[in-house]
Amino acid sequence: MTYLMRRPLSTALAVASVTGGAILAGPQAAQAAGFELKEQSAIAQGNAYAGAGARSDDASMMYFNPASIARLKGYQISVGAAAIVPNGTLANGTATTGALLGGRTYSGIVGSNSGVNAVVPNIFATAEIADGLVAGLAITSPFGLATKYPTNSIARYYALTSQLRNVNIGPTLAWQATPEWSIGGGLNIEMAESHLSNSVDFGAAGALRGLGALGYVPGAKDGIGTVKGKDTAIGWNIGVQYQPQPGTVLAFAYRSSIIHLLTGTLSYQNVPSLFTAAFPNVSATAKLPEPGSASLSFAQDIGRWTALGSVTFTSWSQFKTLAVYTGSTLATSTPENFRDTVALSLGAEYRLNEQVTLRGGTMYDQTPVQDVYRTPRIADNDRIWLSVGATWRATEKLAISGAYSHLFAANSTVALSDAGPGSPNFLKGNLNATYNLGIDIVSAQVSYKF
């Protein structure tokens, strides 16, 4: 008696179809490690985010530290966007069935770029409501990414489309308590929407039931399983800036984690008639934790130069397991076991004249993904940022900023195996792959004072 005849077919294949990182997408479209998006300010990007929490250039700085807007006068608005060109090429690899199916080689292509080009917009506004008291509002996308594999990829049973969209509305209030101290805080009202799909090997399922004579062989009858979900949740952030002397700023900022309970559907396409009854479209839920972060920053003026630096700790380790439920039934549970990370950045800017400021910086950005748990959806690795940028003050009220960054990352490897019935990869088979990773980012921003 085969495994699938001893266990309910719908349970076995539901596990096979949604295991491997549901709700999340791959890292190639995410610019910070994991699936974080740092691209909220062209000014900060030009320094690779060094000293971002210690700056008060314009309204966009509130994203990195809510206290930063306490010194802004009148009314200000900043509008920007980052164009992201990722390279997440599945350079080479092999895929085979599990032991129960004889370790047969799956056909499939390599060489595809799973990254998806994207534009990430942002908008910030501040209003001085009293002397030293400033209100702000930010509309950003702090987390999100997208990847897409072709249906004939060797990784298709682990990932096809992966997408996470995120919009955060952040009301903020900041107060300059003394000439030296500024404090601030705010809310993060966040809407998240996800879409994940991967191929389902109905040919392998049929082969396990002894239906080879009917054409059910591994890789011959692919369907598609899709999980979609959305949610709105709330977090918060606080920050402080300290200026012990003119030209010196020390800062601390904390951004809370946000826990999304994504609610949506689990659905299937191209299901062979033999399996139709076992694969109805059903409601589904999944818990997605977005990490909190704490940062220390400094800015030090040295004549026309400003030296900048930051260290940021991100609590990714709360993302241990991704479980997808259909009603009260656990459909799949995938170990992620992210680790906490530290990002270190250093930069400098040079005031060429009253109109033009030039800047540059570098950052070491640690990935939360541990080698043993890396998947095609999250084939992330540590990366090094190199950034340059500039600001042109066209008038006393209008400033235009731009930045370019290239992210260097070491090749990453994926090694996933089918350990037999009950394993997360059962019916997905074995996959060994190598990825070439790299990202280019170009940002532009316009700031105006009323």
N, C-alpha and C positions, 0 to 999 in steps of 0.2 A: 504494500500500500504506500503510495507516494505521500510526501509531506503535505502537499496541498489537499490531498483527499482526507488527511487526518486532522487538518486544521481548517476553519472556515476560510473559504477562498477570499471573501471580501476583506477580511482582516489582514491576511498575508499580503495581498496586493496593495491595499491602502498603505501599509507600511512601506512597501517597495516604491510607491509612486510619490510619496511626499517626504521621505527621509532625505537628509543631506543639507539642511539649512533653510527650511521653509521660512518665508517672509524676508529673509535677508538676500542681498545681492552681492556680487563679487566686488573686490576692492579696486578694480581698475578705474572705476568712475568715481571713487571716493578719493579725496586728496590728502586728508590726514589719515593716520593709521586706523585700521578697522573700517568703519563706515561713517566717520565724522567728516564734516565739511568745514574747514577753517576759513574759506574764501568769503569773508564778509566785509573786507575793506582793502582797497588797492593800496592805501597808505601802509597799512600793517603788513600786507603781503610783500611789499618792496623790501622790507627788512626781514623776511622770513618769520614774521610775527615776533621778532625779538623786541622786548620792552613794550608790547602792545598794551598791557594793563597799566603802564605808567604814563601813557600819552593822553593828551587832551586836544589833539589837532582839530577834530570836528566831531559831528554827531555819531559817526560810525564807530568811534572808540567805545561807545557804551556796550557793544557786544562783548568786548574783552574785559571790561570793568565798569559797572554801573556808576562808580564814583567819578569816572573820568569827565562826565559832562557838567559837574558842579561849577566849573570855571568858565563855561561857555555863556556868552552874553547874548541878549536879544533872542531872536528866532533863527534857527538854522535847519537846513535840510541837506541830506546827502543821499544820492541815488547812484547805485553802481551795479556792475555785473561782472561775472567771471566766466570766461570761455574755457572749457576744459577739453583737452584732446588726450585721451588715455591710450596707452598701448599695453594691452594685457594678452600678449600672443601666446597661445598654447603651442609652444615650439615643437615639441615631439612627445610621443607617448604611445602606450599600448593599452588595450582593454581586452579582458577575457571573461568568460563566464566563470561562475563558482565551481567548486569541486563536484557538486551534485549533477552539474550539467557538463562535466568532462573537461572543464578548462578550455573551451573552444575560444578562438580569437574572434572578437567582434570587429566587423569592418567599421571604418569611420575615419574622418579626415582630421588632420592637425594643421597648424599654420594659421588658424583663424584668429582674428583680434576680437576678443569678447568685450572689450571696452566700447562704450557708447559716448560719442561726443555730446556735450551738454553745455547749456548756459544757465548759470545760477545767479538770479538777481537778488538785490537787497535794497532796502530803503530805511532811512533813519531820519527822525525829526526831533528837535528839542525846542523848548520854550522856557525862558527865564520868567518864572511866576512871582518871584520876589528876589531881593538882593541875596545872592548865594544859594537860592533854591531853584532848581531846574527840573522840569518834567521832560521825559523823553518817551518815544515810541519807536520800536524796531520791528520790521517785518523781514524775517530771514529764513534760511533753510539750513539749520545746523547739522542735520544728519540726512543722508540720502545717497543713492547710487543706482547704477543700472548696468547690467551686462546682458549679452545675448549670444548664444551659441547656435549654429545651424543644426537642423534636425538630423544631419548625418555626421555630427561631431562624435569623436570617440568618447566625449564626456557627456553625451546626451542623456544618459540614465541618471546622471547626478545633477545636471543643470541644462536648461534651455534659456528661458527668459527669467531674469531676476531684477526686481525693481522695488525701490523704497522711495517714496516721495514724502516730503516733510515741509510743512509751513509753520513757522513759529511767530506768534504775535507777542511782543515783549514790552509792556508798559513799565517805565522806570522812573524813579525819583531819586535825586541826588542833592546833597547839602554840603556846602563849604562851611564846616563848623567853626574853623579858625583859619587864619592865613596859612597854617601848615597842614591842616587835616581836612580831607574831604571824604565823605561816606556816601554810599548809595545802595540801592536794592531794587528788585523788581520781580515780576512774574514772567513765566514762560508758558504761554497758552499754545499748545502744540497739536497740530492735526497731522496724522500719519496715514499713509495709504500704501499698501503693498500688493505685489503681484509676483508670484513664483510659479514656474512650470518646469517639468522635466519629462522625458520620454518614459513610458512604461513598457517593459518587454513582455508583451502578451505571448510572444512566441516561446519564450523561456517558460512562462507559466503553463502553456499548453504542453510543452515537452515534458514537464514534470508530471503531467497527468497521462502521459503515454499517448499523446495525440500527434506524434511526429508524422504519421502517415497522412494526416490532414493538412500538412504544411506548417505545423507548429514546431518551429525550431528556433533557437535563440537568435534574436536580431531580425527575424523575418516579419513580425507583425507588431510594429510599434504603435502605441497609442500615446496620448499626452495627458498627464495629470496636472491640474492647476489649482493653486490656493490663492485666494484673494481676501484681503481684509482691510479694515480701516478703524481708526480710533482717534479720540481727542483726550488729551491728558494735560495736567498742569505741573509745572516745576517752579523753581525760584532761583534767584542769584543775588549775591551781595558782594560788596567790594569796598576797599579803602585805599586812598592815596595819601602819602606823607611827603611833604617837602621840607626837609630840615634846613635847607638853605636855597637861595636862588640858583636854578639850574640843576638841582638834584631832586629826583622823584623816586620814591620807593613805593611799591604797591603790592596788594594782595587781593585776589578775587576768587570766589567760589561759585560754581554753577552746579545745582543739584541734579541728581539723576531724574529721569522721567520713565515711568513704567507704562507701557502701552499694552492694553489687552485688545488685540486686533480681532475683529469679528467680521466674518464674511462667509465664503463658500469654498467647498472642495468639489471640483467638477472634473469630468473626463471627456476626452474626444477620441474618435477613431477606435472605439471599443468593439472587438469582434462580437458577433451575435452570441457566441457561446458564453461570453462573460457579461453580457449587458445587465442581467438582473443583479449581478454582484457589485455593480459600480453605479449606483444612483448618485445624482448630485445632492449634496447634503450641506448643512451649515457647518462652519468650522471656526475655532478660535485658537489664538496663539499669543503667548506672552512675549513681548519684546522689550527688554530693558535697555534704555539708553544711558550711558554712564555719566556720573558726575565728574567734575574736575576741579582742581585747585591749582592756582598759579602764583608765583612770585616773580615780580618784574622790577627792573630799574631803568632809569634814563639819566644820563649825566652829560651836561653840556660842557664842551671843551673848546672855547672859542667858537669858530664856525661849525665845529663838529659836535655831534651828539652820539655818545656810545650807548648801546641798548642791549639788554639781555633778559631772558626769561627762562624759567623752568616750570614745566606743567606736569602735574600728576593726574592721570585719568584712571578711574576705578572700573576698568573693563571686567574685572574678575567676577562681578555679579552676574555676568552672562555665562552661565555654566551649562545649561541644557535648554534646547529649544523643543518644546512639546506642542504638538498640534492635536486638538481635541475635536471630535465630531459629537456634538452634544456633550454627554458626560463620559464618553468613551475615548480613551487615549488612542489616537491613530498612529502616532509615532513620537519617539523621543530621541533627539539627536544630541550627543555630547558636543559642546563647543569649547568649554573650559578655557575661555579667554583669560589672559593674565593682565594684571595692572601694568600700566606703561608710564614711561617718563619721556618727555620731549625737552630737548635743550636747544636754545637758539641764541645766536649772537649777531649783532648787526650794527651799522653806523649810518648816519646821514650827514650830508655836507650842504650847507646853505651857500650856494654859489653866489647868489645876490638876493635882493628882496623879493624877486619874483620866482626864482627857481631853486628847488631843493632836490638833491640827488641822494639816492639811498641804495643800500645793498645789505645782504645778510645770508646766513646759512642756518640750517636746523637739522639736528638728528632726531628723527621721528620713529619711535619704536613701535613695532606692530604688536597687537594683543594676541595674534594667532600663534599658537604653538605648533611646531612642525608636525607632530603626530596627528593633529586634528585638522590640518589644512585640507580644504575641499575646493573643487572648481568654483564654487560660489564665493569663497573667501580665500583666494590663493595669495593672500597678503604676505608682505615681508617688510623688514626694516627699510627705511628710505632716508636719503640725504636731500635736503632742499638747497638749491642755489637760487637766489632771488635778486633782482634789480628793479628799481622803480624811480619815479620822479613826480614832483608836483609843480605845476605852473600856476601861479597866482595871477590870473589874467587881469583882475581888478581887485580892489579892496574887499569886495564881497564875494567874488567868484574864484574858485580854485578847481583845477582839473588835474587828476592824478591817474597814473597808470603803473602797471607792474607786470613783470614776466618772471615765471619760475619754471625751472626744470627739476623734476624729482627723479633721482637715481635710486634704483632698488636692485638688490642682488636677485639673480634667478631664484625662483621658488619651485619646490617640488611637491607633488601630490602623490601619496601612496596609500590607496584604499583597498581593502581586501574583503572578500566574502568569506566569513567564518562559518557559513552554513545556516540552517534554519534558526531563526531567532536573532540573528545578527542584524545590525542596522542596514547592512548593505546586501542583504539577501535579495536575489533576483537582479541586483544592480551589477553584480560581478566585481572583478578586480580592475583597478585603474591605476596606472603609473604614468605621470605626466610631468613635464617641465615647462615653466612659464618664464617668458622674458617680460619684465615689467618696466614701465617708465611712463611719466605723465608730463605734459606741457600745459601751463596755465597762463592765460593773459587776462588781466583785469583792468577795468576802467571805472572811474568814479568822478562825479561832479558834486561839489559842495557849494552851497550858497547861504550867505548871511542876509537876513532881512533887517 
